[in-house]
């Protein structure tokens, strides 16, 4: 078979086994016979942080190209075959990885594995200038729809550029620039694929109603002959000082529904106890309608129609805390900002109350368990911990780690990081007079990590 297995690990009734093919492909299997479905998830260790100046957006462009046909699957065949078999599929790109996933009726698992192997092993035989130009236009149109032509659409891009300095691998977002997308050549695309779309740069997880032995035989059959590639450069160093060292501020005058205050804070890197503590801090402060900022700004002061604080976890650089407040009609951003600073200072001094701590831990625990309860969510988390932290088993114990964090640790991380000298601030002022202040969508409390929803 050409693979080796490590001992099974157990957590909360969930199990996973690990295997490695001779060509370096890591395989993680997790049996779950509750429903007759199986999820296939493939993470490639490539995201926008691996791109170089002048060629941003290649990782996301490639996510689209992977659905444009391979040696034995032409055109839109990947979608047609999966959906025709009763399955669903998609792909996304982030700073740190590109992933592809299918959820299939269990008896159609072999089809999904064959499809993923065919494009990993043979995409270059089908990649031509016509498909490159076609998907380049699709991505540019996606950029217009999701960033350039919607209210507050460029906020995440602007804050990222301010929080991570010029030349830093996380300075640009996965969507890429129009100019760089235009500049990408067919040879650029081919070199990118050869470098990063190799079995030894990927993790494959299969979760659900599976026979592990038969699944491994299929994986060996379809993926085992794909050659490894050893030319991948090491990702650029993403380390930065813990705090920015002084507030960075930008005022944007645009046709938006209402004034807005947004800010990005540098937080601890993912995979650390401090990151879990920071997640709990932001949950108490801005995670939903019971949070401190919602109670202060929306309920008490009535200066905002929405207030949220979310966390973008990053493993190769400081994570980002994302504050998003949409102002009520007539409210001044200066008053909102003063109230936010007051609440953050009080929290840094006193920390969470026992009730807040219990509620925040329960909220994060529920989110984790919801992810692990679905075959697709569990497959994705197993891949995530394998790619970013080297150990898929950590996905099965993440809940326990969140529950072990103490209130004092939450207070300490807030005091150390949620400070005025550690933030990039973005203020939106509506053009053409005061807007109505009625923001139709929920506040963006979850930064845009994933680009390129294909389905």
VOPAGU-2260 file (C-alpha; in pm, 1 decimal, decimal comma):
REM VOPAGU-2260
SITE   aa  ch    i         X         Y         Z
SITE  UNK   A    0       0,0       0,0       0,0
SITE  UNK   A    1     291,7     235,6      54,4
SITE  UNK   A    2     145,4     410,4     361,0
SITE  UNK   A    3     204,9     406,9     733,3
SITE  UNK   A    4     -53,4     456,1    1006,8
SITE  UNK   A    5     -26,8     618,1    1346,8
SITE  UNK   A    6    -230,0     508,3    1649,7
SITE  UNK   A    7    -591,6     611,1    1662,8
SITE  UNK   A    8    -674,8     908,5    1879,3
SITE  UNK   A    9   -1006,7     955,4    2051,6
SITE  UNK   A   10   -1185,0    1266,3    2168,8
SITE  UNK   A   11   -1547,1    1292,9    2265,8
SITE  UNK   A   12   -1630,4     979,7    2071,1
SITE  UNK   A   13   -1469,0    1117,1    1754,0
SITE  UNK   A   14   -1171,0     932,6    1608,9
SITE  UNK   A   15    -921,5     988,1    1330,4
SITE  UNK   A   16    -642,8     779,9    1181,1
SITE  UNK   A   17    -349,3     917,3     985,5
SITE  UNK   A   18    -167,0     768,1     688,8
SITE  UNK   A   19      96,2     881,3     440,3
SITE  UNK   A   20     148,4     766,2      83,9
SITE  UNK   A   21     495,6     711,7     -58,4
SITE  UNK   A   22     464,2    1036,5    -258,5
SITE  UNK   A   23     408,1    1237,5      60,5
SITE  UNK   A   24      29,9    1279,3      51,2
SITE  UNK   A   25    -106,4    1285,6     405,2
SITE  UNK   A   26    -442,1    1111,1     450,4
SITE  UNK   A   27    -674,0    1146,2     751,3
SITE  UNK   A   28    -976,8     918,8     792,4
SITE  UNK   A   29   -1263,4     953,1    1039,9
SITE  UNK   A   30   -1546,4     699,2    1047,5
SITE  UNK   A   31   -1899,8     817,2    1122,0
SITE  UNK   A   32   -2184,8     585,6    1028,0
SITE  UNK   A   33   -2466,1     810,8    1153,4
SITE  UNK   A   34   -2580,1     901,7     801,7
SITE  UNK   A   35   -2491,2     741,6     464,5
SITE  UNK   A   36   -2273,5    1030,4     344,4
SITE  UNK   A   37   -1900,3    1088,7     309,4
SITE  UNK   A   38   -1704,7    1413,6     292,2
SITE  UNK   A   39   -1381,3    1452,3      96,8
SITE  UNK   A   40   -1163,3    1753,3     180,6
SITE  UNK   A   41    -831,3    1841,2      21,0
SITE  UNK   A   42    -615,6    2122,0     158,4
SITE  UNK   A   43    -318,4    2247,9     -39,9
SITE  UNK   A   44     -57,3    2433,9     161,8
SITE  UNK   A   45     -76,3    2744,7     -56,4
SITE  UNK   A   46    -255,6    3073,6      -7,6
SITE  UNK   A   47    -203,4    3440,1     -77,4
SITE  UNK   A   48      88,3    3454,9     170,3
SITE  UNK   A   49     289,6    3242,5     -75,7
SITE  UNK   A   50     246,9    3493,6    -358,6
SITE  UNK   A   51     507,3    3749,3    -462,9
SITE  UNK   A   52     470,1    4117,0    -545,7
SITE  UNK   A   53     325,0    4170,3    -891,7
SITE  UNK   A   54     156,6    3831,1    -897,8
SITE  UNK   A   55    -105,2    3860,0    -625,2
SITE  UNK   A   56    -428,5    3668,6    -670,7
SITE  UNK   A   57    -272,0    3357,6    -828,3
SITE  UNK   A   58    -377,1    3126,3    -543,5
SITE  UNK   A   59    -739,5    3236,7    -574,6
SITE  UNK   A   60    -727,3    3231,7    -956,6
SITE  UNK   A   61    -603,8    2872,8    -938,1
SITE  UNK   A   62    -890,3    2772,0    -716,9
SITE  UNK   A   63   -1116,3    2868,8   -1008,1
SITE  UNK   A   64    -895,8    2701,6   -1268,8
SITE  UNK   A   65    -921,9    2372,4   -1079,2
SITE  UNK   A   66   -1287,8    2358,2   -1183,3
SITE  UNK   A   67   -1210,1    2414,7   -1553,3
SITE  UNK   A   68   -1130,3    2057,0   -1649,6
SITE  UNK   A   69    -841,4    1810,5   -1633,5
SITE  UNK   A   70    -717,0    1521,1   -1847,3
SITE  UNK   A   71   -1025,3    1302,3   -1817,2
SITE  UNK   A   72   -1281,8    1561,3   -1706,8
SITE  UNK   A   73   -1348,8    1837,0   -1956,4
SITE  UNK   A   74   -1503,7    2179,5   -1906,1
SITE  UNK   A   75   -1754,0    2195,3   -1623,9
SITE  UNK   A   76   -1745,1    1817,7   -1576,4
SITE  UNK   A   77   -1631,9    1824,2   -1213,3
SITE  UNK   A   78   -1951,0    2006,1   -1108,4
SITE  UNK   A   79   -2171,7    1797,5   -1337,2
SITE  UNK   A   80   -2039,7    1462,0   -1215,1
SITE  UNK   A   81   -2057,9    1546,6    -843,3
SITE  UNK   A   82   -2400,3    1709,1    -859,5
SITE  UNK   A   83   -2529,2    1437,9   -1089,9
SITE  UNK   A   84   -2431,0    1183,1    -824,9
SITE  UNK   A   85   -2626,4    1371,8    -557,8
SITE  UNK   A   86   -2326,2    1548,7    -405,2
SITE  UNK   A   87   -2226,3    1907,5    -332,2
SITE  UNK   A   88   -1886,6    2072,8    -379,2
SITE  UNK   A   89   -1691,1    2395,9    -357,6
SITE  UNK   A   90   -1349,6    2548,3    -304,1
SITE  UNK   A   91   -1213,7    2848,6    -113,5
SITE  UNK   A   92    -887,2    3038,6     -82,0
SITE  UNK   A   93    -743,5    3212,5     224,1
SITE  UNK   A   94    -415,5    3372,5     324,6
SITE  UNK   A   95    -277,6    3033,0     428,2
SITE  UNK   A   96    -437,9    2757,0     219,0
SITE  UNK   A   97    -658,8    2658,4     -71,8
SITE  UNK   A   98    -920,1    2389,4     -10,7
SITE  UNK   A   99   -1154,7    2177,6    -219,7
SITE  UNK   A  100   -1437,3    1967,9     -82,9
SITE  UNK   A  101   -1721,7    1736,3    -178,7
SITE  UNK   A  102   -1997,6    1580,3      29,8
SITE  UNK   A  103   -2127,0    1267,4    -140,7
SITE  UNK   A  104   -2370,2     983,5     -85,4
SITE  UNK   A  105   -2142,1     721,9      71,5
SITE  UNK   A  106   -2163,0     488,6    -229,9
SITE  UNK   A  107   -2028,6     769,5    -453,3
SITE  UNK   A  108   -1711,1     829,1    -249,9
SITE  UNK   A  109   -1486,6     667,4    -510,1
SITE  UNK   A  110   -1603,7     916,9    -771,9
SITE  UNK   A  111   -1501,5    1216,2    -556,9
SITE  UNK   A  112   -1157,8    1067,7    -489,4
SITE  UNK   A  113   -1103,5     995,7    -860,3
SITE  UNK   A  114   -1205,0    1351,8    -953,2
SITE  UNK   A  115    -969,7    1513,1    -700,1
SITE  UNK   A  116    -682,1    1289,6    -808,3
SITE  UNK   A  117    -743,5    1360,5   -1177,1
SITE  UNK   A  118    -707,6    1734,1   -1136,5
SITE  UNK   A  119    -414,7    1707,5    -895,5
SITE  UNK   A  120    -232,5    1481,8   -1138,0
SITE  UNK   A  121    -334,3    1620,0   -1477,4
SITE  UNK   A  122    -467,4    1975,8   -1463,5
SITE  UNK   A  123    -175,9    2107,0   -1669,8
SITE  UNK   A  124    -275,3    1895,1   -1969,3
SITE  UNK   A  125    -604,6    2088,4   -1987,7
SITE  UNK   A  126    -481,9    2433,5   -1883,7
SITE  UNK   A  127    -466,9    2668,0   -2182,0
SITE  UNK   A  128    -485,1    3042,0   -2240,5
SITE  UNK   A  129    -858,0    3028,1   -2313,6
SITE  UNK   A  130    -943,1    2877,5   -1972,6
SITE  UNK   A  131    -696,3    3113,4   -1800,9
SITE  UNK   A  132    -854,2    3419,9   -1962,5
SITE  UNK   A  133   -1202,6    3291,1   -1888,9
SITE  UNK   A  134   -1139,3    3245,3   -1516,0
SITE  UNK   A  135    -933,4    3563,5   -1494,8
SITE  UNK   A  136   -1247,4    3750,1   -1605,9
SITE  UNK   A  137   -1460,8    3553,9   -1357,2
SITE  UNK   A  138   -1231,9    3650,7   -1069,2
SITE  UNK   A  139   -1220,1    4015,4   -1177,4
SITE  UNK   A  140   -1598,8    4019,2   -1187,0
SITE  UNK   A  141   -1607,7    3857,5    -842,2
SITE  UNK   A  142   -1380,7    4133,6    -717,5
SITE  UNK   A  143   -1621,3    4395,8    -853,0
SITE  UNK   A  144   -1923,4    4224,9    -696,6
SITE  UNK   A  145   -1774,9    4151,7    -353,7
SITE  UNK   A  146   -1525,2    4434,7    -302,4
SITE  UNK   A  147   -1541,4    4730,3    -538,0
SITE  UNK   A  148   -1914,6    4781,2    -595,3
SITE  UNK   A  149   -2070,8    4711,0    -253,5
SITE  UNK   A  150   -2091,8    4937,0      53,0
SITE  UNK   A  151   -1786,9    4895,6     280,1
SITE  UNK   A  152   -1660,5    4630,5      33,2
SITE  UNK   A  153   -1295,5    4734,0      46,8
SITE  UNK   A  154   -1284,2    4768,0     427,9
SITE  UNK   A  155   -1117,8    4432,3     490,0
SITE  UNK   A  156    -859,9    4496,7     218,5
SITE  UNK   A  157    -781,5    4843,6     354,4
SITE  UNK   A  158    -750,8    4728,8     716,8
SITE  UNK   A  159    -531,1    4433,5     621,8
SITE  UNK   A  160    -296,5    4663,2     430,6
SITE  UNK   A  161    -272,5    4893,6     733,5
SITE  UNK   A  162    -229,2    4620,8     996,2
SITE  UNK   A  163      35,8    4427,0     799,5
SITE  UNK   A  164     302,1    4657,7     650,4
SITE  UNK   A  165     409,8    4684,2     288,1
SITE  UNK   A  166     617,6    4381,5     188,0
SITE  UNK   A  167     461,4    4157,2     454,9
SITE  UNK   A  168     316,5    3830,6     314,6
SITE  UNK   A  169     -26,8    3914,2     462,3
SITE  UNK   A  170     -31,8    4275,3     337,4
SITE  UNK   A  171    -257,3    4183,6      43,5
SITE  UNK   A  172    -580,0    3982,7      55,4
SITE  UNK   A  173    -646,1    3662,5    -143,4
SITE  UNK   A  174    -864,2    3834,6    -404,6
SITE  UNK   A  175    -555,9    4002,9    -558,5
SITE  UNK   A  176    -539,7    4322,2    -762,9
SITE  UNK   A  177    -688,2    4381,1   -1108,0
SITE  UNK   A  178    -345,9    4474,6   -1245,7
SITE  UNK   A  179    -180,7    4158,2   -1113,6
SITE  UNK   A  180    -461,1    3938,9   -1246,3
SITE  UNK   A  181    -412,8    4097,3   -1589,8
SITE  UNK   A  182     -36,7    4045,3   -1570,3
SITE  UNK   A  183     -50,1    3670,8   -1492,2
SITE  UNK   A  184      75,7    3467,3   -1788,3
SITE  UNK   A  185       2,0    3108,8   -1879,4
SITE  UNK   A  186     357,3    3016,2   -1777,5
SITE  UNK   A  187     308,4    3192,1   -1439,4
SITE  UNK   A  188       1,1    2975,7   -1384,7
SITE  UNK   A  189     176,9    2654,8   -1490,0
SITE  UNK   A  190     476,4    2722,7   -1264,4
SITE  UNK   A  191     243,0    2796,8    -973,8
SITE  UNK   A  192      62,1    2467,2   -1021,4
SITE  UNK   A  193     382,1    2262,0   -1052,5
SITE  UNK   A  194     517,7    2418,5    -733,4
SITE  UNK   A  195     216,5    2395,6    -505,0
SITE  UNK   A  196     -31,2    2137,6    -639,0
SITE  UNK   A  197     175,3    1834,1    -549,2
SITE  UNK   A  198      74,2    1544,0    -322,7
SITE  UNK   A  199     349,1    1622,1     -72,5
SITE  UNK   A  200     202,9    1972,1     -31,7
SITE  UNK   A  201    -148,3    1850,4      47,5
SITE  UNK   A  202    -363,6    1680,8     309,7
SITE  UNK   A  203    -662,8    1468,1     211,8
SITE  UNK   A  204    -930,5    1392,7     471,2
SITE  UNK   A  205   -1227,1    1158,6     427,8
SITE  UNK   A  206   -1499,1    1162,7     693,9
SITE  UNK   A  207   -1827,6     978,9     721,0
SITE  UNK   A  208   -1984,7     644,0     638,0
SITE  UNK   A  209   -1666,0     484,3     504,5
SITE  UNK   A  210   -1477,6     156,1     507,7
SITE  UNK   A  211   -1126,3     277,9     598,5
SITE  UNK   A  212    -941,7      -8,0     428,8
SITE  UNK   A  213   -1133,3      27,0     103,9
SITE  UNK   A  214   -1097,8     406,9     116,4
SITE  UNK   A  215    -721,2     376,5     154,5
SITE  UNK   A  216    -709,4     138,0    -140,1
SITE  UNK   A  217    -891,8     392,5    -355,9
SITE  UNK   A  218    -662,6     672,8    -236,6
SITE  UNK   A  219    -356,4     463,0    -320,7
SITE  UNK   A  220    -503,5     366,2    -659,0
SITE  UNK   A  221    -583,6     720,8    -772,2
SITE  UNK   A  222    -328,8     940,2    -591,3
SITE  UNK   A  223     -36,6     701,2    -542,1
SITE  UNK   A  224     115,2     745,0    -889,3
SITE  UNK   A  225     116,4    1128,1    -882,4
SITE  UNK   A  226     479,9    1236,3    -842,8
SITE  UNK   A  227     597,0    1453,2    -553,7
SITE  UNK   A  228     749,6    1795,1    -620,0
SITE  UNK   A  229    1037,1    1927,3    -411,4
SITE  UNK   A  230    1075,9    2281,6    -542,7
SITE  UNK   A  231     842,7    2465,8    -306,3
SITE  UNK   A  232    1004,2    2774,2    -149,5
SITE  UNK   A  233     956,6    2831,0     222,3
SITE  UNK   A  234     683,8    3084,8     298,4
SITE  UNK   A  235     811,9    3429,8     383,5
SITE  UNK   A  236     842,0    3519,1     751,0
SITE  UNK   A  237     514,5    3659,6     880,4
SITE  UNK   A  238     631,0    3752,2    1229,7
SITE  UNK   A  239     569,8    4106,4    1352,9
SITE  UNK   A  240     589,2    4297,3    1682,0
SITE  UNK   A  241     297,9    4214,2    1912,8
SITE  UNK   A  242     160,3    4566,6    1880,9
SITE  UNK   A  243     157,4    4800,0    1582,0
SITE  UNK   A  244     325,9    5070,7    1791,5
SITE  UNK   A  245      92,1    5356,0    1708,1
SITE  UNK   A  246    -257,4    5401,4    1571,5
SITE  UNK   A  247    -293,8    5404,6    1192,1
SITE  UNK   A  248    -603,2    5584,3    1065,0
SITE  UNK   A  249    -782,8    5632,0     735,8
SITE  UNK   A  250   -1104,5    5819,0     655,8
SITE  UNK   A  251   -1301,9    5699,3     354,3
SITE  UNK   A  252   -1571,8    5911,1     194,1
SITE  UNK   A  253   -1800,6    5683,8      -5,6
SITE  UNK   A  254   -2164,7    5629,2     -94,4
SITE  UNK   A  255   -2242,1    5406,0     205,7
SITE  UNK   A  256   -2567,4    5368,2     406,4
SITE  UNK   A  257   -2428,0    5507,9     729,7
SITE  UNK   A  258   -2118,0    5621,2     907,6
SITE  UNK   A  259   -1902,2    5334,2    1028,9
SITE  UNK   A  260   -1612,3    5275,0    1263,2
SITE  UNK   A  261   -1395,2    4973,9    1188,1
SITE  UNK   A  262   -1063,6    4870,5    1336,1
SITE  UNK   A  263    -810,3    4588,8    1310,3
SITE  UNK   A  264    -606,4    4483,2    1614,8
SITE  UNK   A  265    -301,2    4254,7    1608,9
SITE  UNK   A  266    -372,7    3944,2    1817,7
SITE  UNK   A  267    -179,0    3626,2    1909,6
SITE  UNK   A  268    -111,2    3369,1    1638,7
SITE  UNK   A  269    -350,7    3078,2    1599,6
SITE  UNK   A  270    -257,4    2752,7    1768,2
SITE  UNK   A  271    -166,9    2921,7    2096,6
SITE  UNK   A  272    -349,0    2939,3    2428,4
SITE  UNK   A  273    -331,0    3318,8    2397,5
SITE  UNK   A  274    -527,0    3302,3    2070,7
SITE  UNK   A  275    -805,1    3108,9    2245,1
SITE  UNK   A  276    -804,4    3369,6    2522,6
SITE  UNK   A  277    -829,8    3648,3    2263,9
SITE  UNK   A  278   -1120,2    3470,6    2094,1
SITE  UNK   A  279   -1302,5    3457,5    2427,2
SITE  UNK   A  280   -1229,3    3826,9    2490,7
SITE  UNK   A  281   -1376,6    3930,2    2154,8
SITE  UNK   A  282   -1677,8    3705,5    2212,9
SITE  UNK   A  283   -1753,7    3878,5    2545,4
SITE  UNK   A  284   -1695,9    4222,0    2392,4
SITE  UNK   A  285   -1862,0    4183,7    2053,8
SITE  UNK   A  286   -1997,5    3834,7    1990,0
SITE  UNK   A  287   -2370,3    3880,7    1947,9
SITE  UNK   A  288   -2652,0    4073,5    2111,5
SITE  UNK   A  289   -2552,1    3986,9    2467,9
SITE  UNK   A  290   -2203,8    4135,6    2419,7
SITE  UNK   A  291   -2074,5    4444,9    2597,8
SITE  UNK   A  292   -2037,5    4657,8    2284,1
SITE  UNK   A  293   -2386,4    4572,7    2158,2
SITE  UNK   A  294   -2534,3    4652,5    2499,1
SITE  UNK   A  295   -2343,7    4981,5    2522,8
SITE  UNK   A  296   -2368,7    5116,5    2166,7
SITE  UNK   A  297   -2693,3    4970,7    2034,8
SITE  UNK   A  298   -2910,7    4931,3    2345,1
SITE  UNK   A  299   -2789,5    5197,6    2586,1
SITE  UNK   A  300   -2639,5    5481,0    2380,5
SITE  UNK   A  301   -2838,4    5403,9    2063,3
SITE  UNK   A  302   -2546,1    5544,1    1869,7
SITE  UNK   A  303   -2512,4    5230,9    1653,2
SITE  UNK   A  304   -2741,4    4995,9    1462,8
SITE  UNK   A  305   -2488,8    4713,7    1481,9
SITE  UNK   A  306   -2166,5    4639,1    1669,3
SITE  UNK   A  307   -1948,7    4330,9    1642,2
SITE  UNK   A  308   -1597,0    4211,8    1723,1
SITE  UNK   A  309   -1463,6    3901,0    1547,7
SITE  UNK   A  310   -1131,6    3721,1    1509,4
SITE  UNK   A  311    -949,1    3614,0    1197,6
SITE  UNK   A  312    -720,2    3336,5    1318,1
SITE  UNK   A  313    -385,0    3323,0    1138,4
SITE  UNK   A  314    -112,5    3065,7    1196,2
SITE  UNK   A  315     176,6    3228,7    1009,4
SITE  UNK   A  316     133,4    3585,7    1133,2
SITE  UNK   A  317     -43,6    3772,9    1412,6
SITE  UNK   A  318    -418,2    3709,3    1402,8
SITE  UNK   A  319    -655,1    3999,3    1344,8
SITE  UNK   A  320    -926,3    4132,1    1573,1
SITE  UNK   A  321   -1196,0    4293,2    1359,4
SITE  UNK   A  322   -1417,1    4563,5    1511,0
SITE  UNK   A  323   -1719,7    4672,6    1304,9
SITE  UNK   A  324   -1968,0    4937,3    1422,3
SITE  UNK   A  325   -2236,2    5088,6    1196,6
SITE  UNK   A  326   -2356,9    5424,3    1327,1
SITE  UNK   A  327   -2715,7    5531,0    1385,8
SITE  UNK   A  328   -2850,2    5829,3    1191,5
SITE  UNK   A  329   -2694,7    6146,8    1328,2
SITE  UNK   A  330   -2444,2    5970,3    1555,1
SITE  UNK   A  331   -2085,9    6091,9    1552,1
SITE  UNK   A  332   -1799,3    5845,4    1509,6
SITE  UNK   A  333   -1593,8    6030,5    1771,0
SITE  UNK   A  334   -1856,5    5956,2    2037,7
SITE  UNK   A  335   -1876,4    5591,3    1931,0
SITE  UNK   A  336   -1498,7    5558,8    1941,0
SITE  UNK   A  337   -1481,9    5712,1    2289,3
SITE  UNK   A  338   -1743,4    5463,1    2411,4
SITE  UNK   A  339   -1555,3    5170,3    2255,9
SITE  UNK   A  340   -1229,3    5281,1    2421,0
SITE  UNK   A  341   -1406,8    5314,7    2753,9
SITE  UNK   A  342   -1546,5    4961,9    2731,4
SITE  UNK   A  343   -1211,2    4814,1    2624,2
SITE  UNK   A  344   -1028,0    4991,6    2907,0
SITE  UNK   A  345   -1280,2    4867,5    3163,5
SITE  UNK   A  346   -1250,1    4512,3    3032,4
SITE  UNK   A  347    -869,8    4528,5    3035,8
SITE  UNK   A  348    -883,4    4631,5    3400,5
SITE  UNK   A  349   -1158,9    4403,4    3530,6
SITE  UNK   A  350   -1179,8    4115,5    3283,2
SITE  UNK   A  351   -1495,2    3914,7    3217,4
SITE  UNK   A  352   -1754,4    3844,4    3484,5
SITE  UNK   A  353   -1811,7    3475,7    3570,3
SITE  UNK   A  354   -2141,2    3484,3    3377,5
SITE  UNK   A  355   -1974,0    3640,8    3071,4
SITE  UNK   A  356   -1694,3    3386,9    3081,1
SITE  UNK   A  357   -1935,8    3096,9    3103,6
SITE  UNK   A  358   -2148,6    3234,3    2819,1
SITE  UNK   A  359   -1847,7    3300,4    2591,3
SITE  UNK   A  360   -1701,6    2954,0    2649,3
SITE  UNK   A  361   -2040,5    2796,5    2582,9
SITE  UNK   A  362   -2074,5    2999,7    2262,6
SITE  UNK   A  363   -1733,7    2895,0    2128,6
SITE  UNK   A  364   -1790,6    2535,8    2240,8
SITE  UNK   A  365   -2118,1    2524,3    2052,1
SITE  UNK   A  366   -1955,3    2665,5    1738,4
SITE  UNK   A  367   -1677,9    2405,1    1757,4
SITE  UNK   A  368   -1914,4    2115,8    1817,5
SITE  UNK   A  369   -2138,5    2230,9    1532,5
SITE  UNK   A  370   -1834,7    2219,1    1303,2
SITE  UNK   A  371   -1724,2    1875,4    1418,3
SITE  UNK   A  372   -2077,5    1734,7    1405,5
SITE  UNK   A  373   -2102,3    1758,0    1025,8
SITE  UNK   A  374   -1885,5    1534,1     809,9
SITE  UNK   A  375   -1782,2    1829,0     595,3
SITE  UNK   A  376   -1694,8    2050,2     891,3
SITE  UNK   A  377   -1492,5    1775,8    1059,5
SITE  UNK   A  378   -1307,8    1694,8     736,8
SITE  UNK   A  379   -1215,2    2062,2     700,9
SITE  UNK   A  380   -1092,7    2095,1    1060,9
SITE  UNK   A  381    -883,2    1777,6    1036,0
SITE  UNK   A  382    -716,5    1919,0     724,6
SITE  UNK   A  383    -669,4    2258,8     887,4
SITE  UNK   A  384    -484,7    2127,6    1191,3
SITE  UNK   A  385    -276,8    1889,9     977,1
SITE  UNK   A  386    -165,7    2163,4     735,0
SITE  UNK   A  387    -118,9    2453,6     974,6
SITE  UNK   A  388      -5,1    2274,2    1290,5
SITE  UNK   A  389     115,6    1934,8    1171,0
SITE  UNK   A  390    -133,8    1730,5    1374,8
SITE  UNK   A  391    -496,0    1664,5    1269,4
SITE  UNK   A  392    -573,8    1516,6    1612,1
SITE  UNK   A  393    -562,7    1869,5    1757,3
SITE  UNK   A  394    -896,9    1934,2    1587,0
SITE  UNK   A  395   -1061,6    1680,3    1815,1
SITE  UNK   A  396    -933,4    1845,4    2135,3
SITE  UNK   A  397    -979,8    2212,7    2044,2
SITE  UNK   A  398   -1296,4    2242,6    2252,7
SITE  UNK   A  399   -1116,3    2131,6    2568,4
SITE  UNK   A  400    -845,0    2391,0    2514,0
SITE  UNK   A  401   -1099,0    2674,3    2493,0
SITE  UNK   A  402   -1265,4    2555,0    2814,6
SITE  UNK   A  403    -931,5    2550,9    3001,3
SITE  UNK   A  404    -865,3    2923,0    2952,2
SITE  UNK   A  405    -904,1    3129,3    3271,1
SITE  UNK   A  406   -1075,3    3469,6    3312,5
SITE  UNK   A  407    -739,3    3622,7    3409,1
SITE  UNK   A  408    -584,1    3503,3    3082,0
SITE  UNK   A  409    -871,0    3666,6    2894,3
SITE  UNK   A  410    -820,4    3992,9    3082,2
SITE  UNK   A  411    -444,3    3984,4    3023,1
SITE  UNK   A  412    -467,0    3938,9    2647,1
SITE  UNK   A  413    -720,7    4222,2    2627,1
SITE  UNK   A  414    -494,9    4450,7    2829,4
SITE  UNK   A  415    -192,8    4362,4    2616,1
SITE  UNK   A  416    -355,0    4383,8    2273,1
SITE  UNK   A  417    -682,5    4580,4    2268,0
SITE  UNK   A  418    -506,1    4914,6    2299,6
SITE  UNK   A  419    -519,4    5233,8    2092,4
SITE  UNK   A  420    -154,2    5193,3    1987,3
SITE  UNK   A  421    -227,9    4848,3    1842,1
SITE  UNK   A  422    -494,7    4922,3    1588,3
SITE  UNK   A  423    -561,5    5032,8    1235,7
SITE  UNK   A  424    -876,8    5246,6    1224,0
SITE  UNK   A  425   -1106,8    5296,4     928,0
SITE  UNK   A  426   -1381,3    5559,6     942,3
SITE  UNK   A  427   -1651,0    5572,4     675,6
SITE  UNK   A  428   -1823,2    5904,3     604,4
SITE  UNK   A  429   -2120,7    5890,0     364,2
SITE  UNK   A  430   -2100,3    6121,5      65,6
SITE  UNK   A  431   -2397,1    6341,5     -17,9
SITE  UNK   A  432   -2507,5    6413,4     335,9
SITE  UNK   A  433   -2609,0    6200,1     632,4
SITE  UNK   A  434   -2736,7    5854,4     541,8
SITE  UNK   A  435   -3039,7    5694,1     700,6
SITE  UNK   A  436   -2831,9    5478,7     930,4
SITE  UNK   A  437   -3029,4    5166,0     851,0
SITE  UNK   A  438   -2772,4    4901,2     769,1
SITE  UNK   A  439   -2950,8    4614,0     589,5
SITE  UNK   A  440   -2693,1    4347,4     666,3
SITE  UNK   A  441   -2558,2    4221,6     996,8
SITE  UNK   A  442   -2228,4    4383,1    1101,7
SITE  UNK   A  443   -1922,0    4221,0     958,0
SITE  UNK   A  444   -1800,0    4051,1    1273,4
SITE  UNK   A  445   -1625,7    3777,7    1076,4
SITE  UNK   A  446   -1347,2    3904,5     849,8
SITE  UNK   A  447   -1351,4    3783,7     492,2
SITE  UNK   A  448   -1110,1    3494,8     520,4
SITE  UNK   A  449   -1237,8    3282,4     236,8
SITE  UNK   A  450   -1247,0    3399,2    -123,0
SITE  UNK   A  451   -1384,9    3238,8    -431,0
SITE  UNK   A  452   -1707,5    3058,5    -359,7
SITE  UNK   A  453   -1738,0    2864,6    -681,4
SITE  UNK   A  454   -2068,1    2679,6    -662,4
